[in-house]
Amino acid sequence: MNETPVNSMVNGHDEEMEPEEAAMSSPAKWIKHPLNHQWTLWYFKMDRNRDWCENNIIVTTFATVEDFWCLVNHIQKASKLNSGCDYSVFKDGIQPMWEDPQNKEGGRWLINMNKNQRHTDLDNVWLEMLLCLIGEAFDPYGEEICGAVVNIRPKGDKLGVWTKDCNHQDAIMHIGRTLRDRLNVPKSCTIGYQAHNDNCVKTGSAVKNRYQV
């Protein structure tokens, strides 16, 4: 039995089109896959002649799977940023700062990486963290998620997932355990959760973890 080609009208005339060509021309091929939330990528670079807000700029906002991967494939990798720089990916409308109304009562799950891991592990861990965010890996507590940050620092880099409410223990622990599983954190290592309010009054190692997994 002969295959029946797909017909299309070109300039008023019938023209035979092979099935493969028909599939390529289908509008469905070009439909993007929407994410549950719209996300914004921020870039921070320290300039002592400008204030913090001026140093933290919006790079782009994306809302589809395809636009996310386009961004990942074209932007400079976190491991290539200069020390003192940050990438932040937050739900659109939330700024990557403690003072934002969506963040001020929350905290962050924090992962510390030594400087030797920057060129071996950092980019993969950061990508997996972002996939957790945009892929809604933290359901049923996805609405607790504000965003994620990677800090490039001379002594060692930091990655964090920020949440809205530092007192919502069930949500925090679920998010922490999911992070541990998805990022393949070794059992010998712990990741801790710090409240933003604690970071406001203390610095560095003086900040105690409220929770850990």
C-alpha positions as CSV (number, residue, x, y, z in Angstrom):
1,M,0.0,0.0,0.0
2,N,1.4,3.4,-1.0
3,E,2.0,6.1,1.6
4,T,-0.3,9.1,1.1
5,P,1.7,12.3,1.1
6,V,0.3,15.4,3.0
7,N,-1.1,18.0,0.7
8,S,-0.7,21.7,1.3
9,M,-1.9,24.7,-0.7
10,V,0.9,27.0,-2.0
11,N,-0.1,29.9,-4.1
12,G,-3.4,28.3,-4.7
13,H,-2.0,25.0,-6.0
14,D,-1.7,21.6,-4.4
15,E,1.8,20.7,-3.5
16,E,2.9,17.3,-2.1
17,M,4.7,17.4,1.2
18,E,6.6,14.5,2.7
19,P,5.4,13.4,6.2
20,E,8.7,14.6,7.8
21,E,8.3,18.0,6.3
22,A,4.7,18.2,7.5
23,A,5.8,17.4,11.0
24,M,8.5,20.1,10.9
25,S,5.9,22.7,9.7
26,S,3.4,21.8,12.4
27,P,2.6,24.8,14.7
28,A,2.7,22.3,17.7
29,K,6.5,21.9,17.1
30,W,7.0,25.6,18.0
31,I,4.8,25.7,21.1
32,K,6.9,26.4,24.2
33,H,6.4,24.5,27.5
34,P,5.4,27.0,30.3
35,L,6.7,26.7,33.8
36,N,4.5,27.1,36.8
37,H,6.2,30.3,37.7
38,Q,8.0,33.1,36.0
39,W,11.6,33.5,37.2
40,T,14.2,36.3,37.1
41,L,18.0,35.9,36.9
42,W,19.9,38.6,38.8
43,Y,23.7,39.3,38.5
44,F,25.6,41.0,41.3
45,K,29.1,42.5,40.9
46,M,30.6,44.6,43.6
47,D,31.4,48.2,42.7
48,R,32.2,50.3,45.8
49,N,31.1,53.4,44.0
50,R,27.5,52.1,43.8
51,D,25.1,50.9,46.4
52,W,24.0,47.3,46.8
53,C,20.8,47.7,44.8
54,E,22.7,49.3,41.9
55,N,25.2,46.5,41.9
56,N,22.5,43.8,41.6
57,I,21.0,43.9,38.2
58,I,18.3,41.9,36.3
59,V,19.7,39.9,33.4
60,T,16.5,38.4,32.1
61,T,13.2,36.8,33.0
62,F,12.0,33.5,31.7
63,A,8.8,31.5,32.0
64,T,9.3,28.4,29.7
65,V,11.5,25.3,29.7
66,E,13.0,26.3,26.3
67,D,13.9,29.8,27.5
68,F,15.5,28.4,30.6
69,W,17.8,26.1,28.6
70,C,18.6,28.9,26.2
71,L,19.7,31.0,29.1
72,V,21.8,28.1,30.6
73,N,23.5,27.5,27.3
74,H,24.5,31.1,26.6
75,I,25.2,32.7,30.0
76,Q,28.7,32.6,31.6
77,K,29.0,29.6,34.0
78,A,29.0,30.3,37.7
79,S,32.5,28.8,38.0
80,K,33.8,31.5,35.6
81,L,32.5,34.5,37.6
82,N,34.9,36.7,39.5
83,S,35.2,36.4,43.2
84,G,32.6,38.6,44.9
85,C,30.0,38.0,42.2
86,D,26.6,36.3,42.6
87,Y,23.9,34.8,40.4
88,S,20.4,34.7,41.9
89,V,17.3,33.1,40.4
90,F,14.1,34.2,42.1
91,K,10.4,34.1,41.4
92,D,9.5,37.2,39.4
93,G,8.6,40.0,41.7
94,I,10.9,38.9,44.6
95,Q,14.2,40.6,45.0
96,P,17.3,38.6,46.1
97,M,17.6,40.5,49.4
98,W,16.6,39.9,53.0
99,E,14.6,43.0,53.2
100,D,12.1,41.9,50.4
101,P,8.7,41.3,52.0
102,Q,8.6,37.8,50.7
103,N,12.0,37.0,52.2
104,K,12.2,38.9,55.5
105,E,10.5,36.2,57.6
106,G,12.4,33.4,55.9
107,G,15.8,31.8,55.6
108,R,17.9,29.6,53.4
109,W,19.3,26.1,53.1
110,L,23.0,26.7,52.7
111,I,25.6,24.5,51.1
112,N,29.3,25.4,51.4
113,M,31.8,24.3,48.8
114,N,35.6,24.6,49.1
115,K,37.5,26.5,46.4
116,N,38.7,23.2,44.9
117,Q,35.2,22.2,44.0
118,R,34.6,25.3,41.9
119,H,35.9,23.7,38.7
120,T,34.6,20.2,39.4
121,D,31.2,20.4,41.1
122,L,29.9,23.9,41.4
123,D,28.2,24.2,37.9
124,N,26.5,20.9,38.1
125,V,25.2,21.5,41.7
126,W,24.0,25.0,40.7
127,L,22.2,23.6,37.6
128,E,20.5,20.8,39.6
129,M,19.4,23.3,42.2
130,L,17.8,25.4,39.5
131,L,16.1,22.4,38.0
132,C,14.6,21.7,41.4
133,L,13.2,25.2,41.5
134,I,11.7,25.4,38.0
135,G,10.6,21.8,38.0
136,E,8.6,22.2,41.3
137,A,10.6,19.5,43.0
138,F,9.6,20.8,46.4
139,D,5.9,20.2,46.1
140,P,3.7,20.2,48.2
141,Y,5.6,23.1,49.6
142,G,6.6,24.8,46.4
143,E,5.0,28.1,47.4
144,E,7.5,28.4,50.2
145,I,10.3,28.7,47.7
146,C,11.5,32.3,46.9
147,G,14.7,31.5,44.9
148,A,18.3,30.4,44.9
149,V,21.7,32.1,45.1
150,V,25.2,31.1,44.3
151,N,28.0,33.3,45.9
152,I,31.5,33.1,44.4
153,R,34.0,33.9,47.2
154,P,37.8,33.6,47.5
155,K,37.7,31.1,50.4
156,G,34.9,29.0,49.1
157,D,31.6,29.3,47.3
158,K,28.1,29.1,48.7
159,L,24.8,27.9,47.3
160,G,21.5,28.6,49.0
161,V,17.8,28.0,48.5
162,W,15.7,30.7,50.1
163,T,12.3,30.1,51.7
164,K,9.5,32.4,53.0
165,D,8.9,31.3,56.5
166,C,11.7,30.2,58.8
167,N,9.2,28.8,61.3
168,H,7.4,26.4,58.9
169,Q,9.4,23.4,60.0
170,D,7.5,20.8,57.9
171,A,8.1,22.7,54.7
172,I,11.7,23.5,55.6
173,M,12.6,19.9,56.4
174,H,10.9,18.6,53.2
175,I,12.8,21.1,51.1
176,G,16.1,20.2,52.8
177,R,15.7,16.5,52.4
178,T,14.7,17.0,48.8
179,L,17.8,19.1,48.2
180,R,20.1,16.5,49.8
181,D,18.7,13.7,47.6
182,R,18.7,15.7,44.3
183,L,22.1,17.2,44.8
184,N,23.6,13.9,46.0
185,V,25.1,15.4,49.1
186,P,27.4,12.8,50.8
187,K,26.1,11.4,54.0
188,S,29.2,12.6,55.8
189,C,28.2,16.2,55.1
190,T,25.4,18.2,56.6
191,I,23.5,21.1,55.1
192,G,22.1,23.7,57.4
193,Y,19.2,26.1,57.4
194,Q,19.8,29.7,58.6
195,A,17.1,32.3,59.3
196,H,17.7,35.7,57.6
197,N,17.1,37.5,60.9
198,D,20.0,35.6,62.5
199,N,22.3,36.6,59.6
200,C,21.3,40.2,60.1
201,V,22.7,40.3,63.6
202,K,25.6,37.8,63.3
203,T,28.1,37.0,60.7
204,G,30.0,34.0,59.3
205,S,30.4,31.0,61.6
206,A,28.6,32.8,64.4
207,V,25.3,32.0,62.7
208,K,23.8,28.8,64.0
209,N,21.7,26.4,61.9
210,R,18.1,26.2,63.0
211,Y,17.7,22.9,61.1
212,Q,20.0,20.5,59.4
213,V,19.8,17.4,57.2
